[in-house]
Amino acid sequence: MKKELLIATALASTMGAAGVAQAASATFSGHARVGVVGTDTDSANATYSSHQQGSFSVSVSETTDSGIKISTGFDVTDENDGATDMSGLTLTFTDGSKLDLIEAGNAYASQLASVPSASGEQGMTGNSGNSAPTGLTYGNFSDTVGFEWHSAADAFGIEGLKAGLSASFDDSGSNNPTTSVVESAYSVGVSYVTTAGDTTVTIGGGIVSANDYNTTSAKDKSSGGAVALSAVNGDLTIGVGVASGDYIHANSGTTSATVTADAQDVDNAEVITAGAKYVSGDLTFTVGVAAGEGNDGTLGSSATGSADTYDTMGASVDYVVAPGVTATLGYSDTEEQAGSAGAAATTTASSGSGWFIGANVSF
């Protein structure tokens, strides 16, 4: 009986050890961002309040015997949303190429060069009825069922070239005359890195085409493209980007006293961004600007009158206090204008200046 117990114990221990050995590898990361944020809108007195946000995410991966890395992950909370959000699945092949499956996104957005912008939590709460784009990826609509392929470096034998291709599909929606839900999306993106003397130059972008279930709208969910360029010379980085194309702005048109918002077709949408960043020891100085416009109208009709506009400027200083601890001082100035049959007028509740002072502790 004693021998049988010893054998049973050994078998149980072996099975447990095998279970541990077969488990995928996991890492975790996150941050806590704490500070004070202030706003001074054109329609009200200046206010300030505490700002406390945190995130915690887990990455899980393992490599097969053939060398293919399989990875996924989830976040327990992201900026205090208090919800668990699963990532998709990524397969990384031995040649360096990758295939994202489920919630993969659009290739053009992945290949965009990075344009510096101010750090910090300052800024205005935007007017949901303003259809002017605020960033280069305003047309980045896709469904969670789909894929995105990322080439390895030096794609197609061209040094410095990378490429991407994506598609996503949905069959769970239905036509609604006042809303816009993605039905399918397709995108192609490329990026190219080269050097000119001591400067490393990156240019990247692509095109996207997304459709929705709405049969009333005169526009695709999004149809356009974006391109950005960045140049790095030592501690200095500068960048500029532009995006344009029609899209459908969801929940932007007030239709009744109950403030129910309908989707709207947006013509001639365009946004330009530019920025610069300079690193000096533990200090990082950043400035960035963005200017966008878009002319919206009722679904299925041509837009008339003046366009909505969005203009913002931001600046920040970051100081590395200790490993993983960065103090930030940020400032922004924003103006939104709502288009109409006549000249556009400033939306005072979402225009003004903002500031932030605080620290980010990451792990």
C-alpha positions in Angstrom: 0.0 0.0 0.0 2.9 2.3 0.8 4.5 1.7 -2.5 1.2 2.3 -4.3 0.8 5.7 -2.5 4.4 6.6 -3.5 3.7 5.7 -7.1 0.5 7.7 -7.1 2.2 10.7 -5.6 5.0 10.5 -8.2 2.5 10.3 -11.1 0.6 13.2 -9.7 3.8 15.3 -9.3 4.9 14.4 -12.9 1.5 15.4 -14.4 1.6 18.7 -12.4 5.2 19.4 -13.6 4.2 18.6 -17.2 1.3 21.0 -16.9 3.5 23.8 -15.8 6.1 23.1 -18.5 3.4 23.2 -21.1 2.0 26.6 -20.0 2.7 29.6 -22.3 5.0 32.3 -21.1 3.3 35.4 -19.7 4.5 38.9 -18.9 2.6 41.9 -17.5 2.9 45.7 -17.6 1.0 48.8 -16.7 1.1 52.3 -15.4 -0.4 54.7 -12.9 -0.8 58.3 -14.1 -1.6 60.8 -11.3 -1.8 64.6 -11.5 -3.9 67.7 -11.8 -5.6 68.8 -15.0 -7.0 72.2 -15.8 -9.3 73.6 -18.5 -10.3 77.2 -19.5 -13.0 77.0 -22.1 -14.2 80.1 -24.1 -17.7 79.7 -22.5 -16.9 79.2 -18.7 -14.5 80.0 -16.0 -11.3 78.1 -15.6 -11.5 74.9 -13.5 -9.0 72.2 -12.3 -9.3 68.8 -10.8 -7.3 65.7 -9.8 -6.5 63.1 -12.5 -5.9 59.5 -11.6 -5.7 56.7 -14.2 -4.2 53.3 -14.4 -3.8 50.3 -16.6 -2.8 46.7 -16.3 -2.2 44.3 -19.2 -0.9 40.7 -19.6 0.9 39.4 -22.7 0.9 35.6 -23.3 3.1 33.9 -25.9 4.7 30.6 -26.8 6.8 29.3 -29.7 6.0 26.1 -31.5 8.6 23.4 -32.4 8.6 24.8 -36.0 9.6 28.2 -34.7 6.2 30.0 -35.1 5.5 32.4 -32.2 1.8 32.5 -31.1 0.9 35.5 -28.9 -2.2 37.1 -27.4 -3.1 39.0 -24.3 -5.6 41.0 -22.4 -5.9 44.1 -20.2 -7.7 44.0 -16.9 -8.2 47.7 -17.0 -7.2 50.5 -19.4 -7.3 54.0 -18.2 -9.7 53.0 -15.5 -12.3 51.5 -17.8 -12.7 48.6 -15.3 -13.2 46.1 -18.0 -11.3 43.1 -19.2 -10.5 43.4 -22.9 -9.0 40.5 -24.9 -6.4 41.0 -27.6 -6.5 39.1 -30.9 -4.1 36.4 -31.9 -0.7 37.1 -33.6 1.4 34.5 -35.5 5.1 35.5 -35.9 6.8 33.4 -38.5 10.5 32.5 -38.8 11.1 34.9 -41.6 10.0 37.9 -39.4 6.5 38.3 -41.0 3.4 38.4 -38.8 -0.3 37.6 -39.2 -2.8 39.2 -36.8 -6.1 37.4 -36.5 -9.2 38.8 -34.7 -9.3 42.5 -34.0 -6.4 42.9 -36.4 -7.1 46.5 -37.5 -6.1 48.2 -40.8 -2.8 48.0 -42.5 -2.5 51.7 -43.5 -2.7 52.7 -39.8 0.0 50.2 -38.8 2.5 51.5 -41.4 2.1 55.3 -40.7 5.3 57.0 -39.6 5.1 58.5 -36.1 4.5 62.3 -35.9 5.5 63.8 -32.5 2.7 65.2 -30.3 2.6 66.6 -26.8 2.3 64.2 -23.9 0.0 64.7 -20.9 -3.7 64.6 -20.2 -4.5 68.2 -21.1 -7.1 69.1 -23.7 -10.8 70.0 -24.4 -13.8 67.7 -24.4 -14.7 67.7 -28.1 -18.1 68.5 -29.5 -19.6 65.2 -30.7 -21.3 67.1 -33.6 -18.0 68.4 -35.0 -17.1 66.3 -38.0 -13.6 67.7 -38.6 -10.9 65.0 -38.2 -8.5 65.4 -35.3 -5.9 62.8 -36.3 -4.5 60.8 -39.2 -6.5 57.7 -38.5 -9.9 59.2 -38.5 -11.0 56.7 -41.2 -9.6 53.6 -39.3 -12.8 51.6 -39.2 -12.8 47.8 -39.2 -14.6 44.7 -37.8 -13.1 42.4 -35.2 -13.3 39.4 -37.6 -10.4 39.7 -40.0 -6.7 39.6 -40.5 -3.7 41.9 -41.0 -0.5 40.6 -42.6 2.8 42.4 -41.8 5.8 41.7 -44.0 9.2 41.1 -42.7 11.8 43.9 -42.9 13.3 44.5 -46.4 10.1 43.2 -48.1 10.3 42.0 -51.7 14.1 42.3 -51.5 14.0 46.1 -51.1 16.1 47.3 -48.2 14.1 49.4 -45.7 10.7 48.5 -47.1 7.8 47.0 -45.1 4.3 46.3 -46.3 0.9 45.2 -44.9 -2.4 44.0 -46.1 -5.7 43.7 -44.1 -9.3 42.8 -44.5 -12.2 42.4 -42.0 -15.8 41.2 -42.4 -19.1 41.3 -40.4 -22.4 39.6 -41.1 -24.3 40.5 -37.9 -25.5 44.0 -38.7 -28.6 45.3 -40.5 -29.6 48.4 -42.3 -30.7 51.3 -40.1 -31.5 54.7 -41.7 -29.8 56.7 -39.0 -26.8 54.6 -37.9 -23.5 53.4 -39.4 -22.1 50.0 -38.6 -19.0 48.5 -40.3 -19.8 45.7 -42.7 -16.3 45.2 -44.3 -13.0 46.9 -44.6 -9.9 46.5 -46.8 -6.5 48.3 -46.5 -3.0 48.3 -47.9 0.0 50.0 -46.2 3.7 50.4 -46.9 6.6 52.1 -45.1 10.1 52.8 -46.1 13.2 53.7 -44.0 16.3 55.2 -45.4 19.2 57.4 -44.3 20.5 60.7 -45.5 23.8 61.5 -43.8 23.2 61.4 -40.1 19.4 61.5 -40.5 17.1 58.5 -40.6 14.0 59.2 -42.6 10.8 57.1 -42.4 7.8 57.5 -44.7 4.7 55.4 -44.4 1.0 55.2 -45.0 -1.6 53.7 -47.3 -5.3 53.5 -48.2 -8.4 52.2 -46.6 -11.9 51.4 -47.9 -14.7 50.4 -45.4 -18.4 49.8 -46.1 -21.4 49.9 -43.7 -24.9 48.4 -43.7 -26.6 51.7 -44.2 -28.3 51.9 -47.6 -29.2 55.6 -47.3 -25.7 57.0 -47.0 -24.1 58.5 -50.0 -20.6 57.7 -48.7 -18.6 54.6 -47.7 -17.9 54.2 -44.0 -14.5 55.5 -45.0 -12.6 55.9 -48.2 -9.3 57.6 -48.3 -5.7 57.4 -47.3 -3.0 58.9 -45.1 0.8 59.4 -45.3 3.3 60.6 -42.7 7.0 61.3 -42.7 9.4 61.5 -39.8 13.1 62.4 -39.7 15.4 61.6 -36.8 18.8 63.3 -36.4 20.5 62.4 -33.1 18.2 63.7 -30.3 15.9 65.7 -32.7 12.8 64.2 -34.3 10.5 66.0 -36.6 7.4 64.7 -38.4 4.5 65.7 -40.6 1.4 63.8 -41.8 -1.7 64.3 -43.9 -4.9 62.3 -44.3 -7.9 62.9 -46.6 -11.1 61.2 -47.8 -14.8 61.0 -47.2 -16.2 59.1 -44.3 -19.4 58.7 -42.2 -19.4 60.4 -38.8 -21.4 58.3 -36.4 -23.7 59.9 -33.8 -23.0 63.4 -34.9 -26.3 65.0 -35.9 -28.9 66.0 -33.3 -32.4 65.2 -34.6 -34.8 65.8 -31.8 -35.4 67.4 -28.4 -34.2 64.1 -26.8 -30.8 64.8 -28.4 -30.7 61.5 -30.4 -27.7 61.7 -32.7 -27.8 60.4 -36.2 -24.8 59.5 -38.4 -23.8 62.0 -41.1 -22.0 61.9 -44.4 -18.8 63.9 -44.4 -17.4 65.4 -47.6 -13.9 66.6 -48.2 -12.5 65.6 -44.9 -8.8 66.4 -44.4 -6.3 66.7 -41.5 -2.7 67.8 -41.3 -0.4 67.1 -38.3 3.1 68.2 -37.5 5.4 68.0 -34.6 8.9 68.0 -33.2 10.7 66.3 -30.2 14.1 67.0 -28.7 15.7 64.9 -26.0 18.3 66.4 -23.7 19.5 63.9 -21.1 16.5 63.1 -18.9 14.4 65.9 -20.4 12.2 65.6 -23.5 10.6 68.7 -25.1 7.7 68.1 -27.6 5.5 70.4 -29.6 2.7 69.4 -32.0 -0.1 70.9 -34.1 -3.1 69.5 -35.9 -5.7 71.1 -38.2 -8.7 69.4 -39.7 -11.9 70.1 -41.6 -14.9 68.2 -42.8 -18.3 69.2 -44.3 -21.1 67.1 -42.9 -24.7 66.6 -44.0 -27.7 64.3 -43.5 -27.1 60.8 -44.7 -27.7 60.5 -48.4 -27.5 64.2 -49.1 -24.7 66.5 -50.4 -23.1 68.7 -47.7 -23.7 72.4 -48.1 -22.5 75.5 -46.3 -19.2 75.9 -44.5 -17.2 73.1 -43.0 -16.5 72.1 -39.4 -12.9 72.8 -38.4 -10.6 71.7 -35.7 -7.3 73.4 -34.8 -5.0 72.5 -31.8 -1.5 73.2 -30.6 0.2 71.3 -27.7 3.5 71.4 -25.9 5.0 69.3 -23.1 8.1 68.7 -21.1 8.9 65.3 -19.7 11.5 64.6 -17.0 12.7 61.1 -16.1 12.8 61.2 -12.3 13.8 57.6 -11.9 13.5 54.4 -13.9 9.9 54.0 -14.8 8.9 57.4 -13.3 8.3 60.4 -15.6 7.1 63.8 -14.5 5.1 65.7 -17.2 4.1 69.3 -17.7 1.7 69.8 -20.7 -0.3 72.6 -22.3 -2.8 72.8 -25.2 -4.8 75.4 -27.0 -7.8 74.2 -29.1 -10.4 75.9 -31.3 -13.4 74.1 -32.8 -15.8 75.7 -35.3 -19.2 74.4 -36.4 -20.1 74.8 -40.0 -23.4 76.2 -41.1 -25.2 77.7 -44.1 -23.1 80.8 -43.5 -19.7 81.3 -42.0 -18.4 78.7 -39.4 -18.8 79.8 -35.7 -16.5 78.9 -32.8 -17.9 76.2 -30.5 -17.0 77.9 -27.2 -17.7 75.0 -24.9 -15.1 72.8 -26.7 -12.6 75.6 -27.4 -10.0 77.0 -25.1 -6.8 76.0 -23.3 -5.8 73.1 -21.0 -2.9 72.1 -18.8 -1.6 69.1 -17.0 1.0 68.5 -14.3 1.6 65.0 -13.0 3.7 61.9 -13.1 3.5 58.5 -14.8 4.8 55.4 -13.0 5.1 52.4 -15.3 6.1 48.8 -14.7 
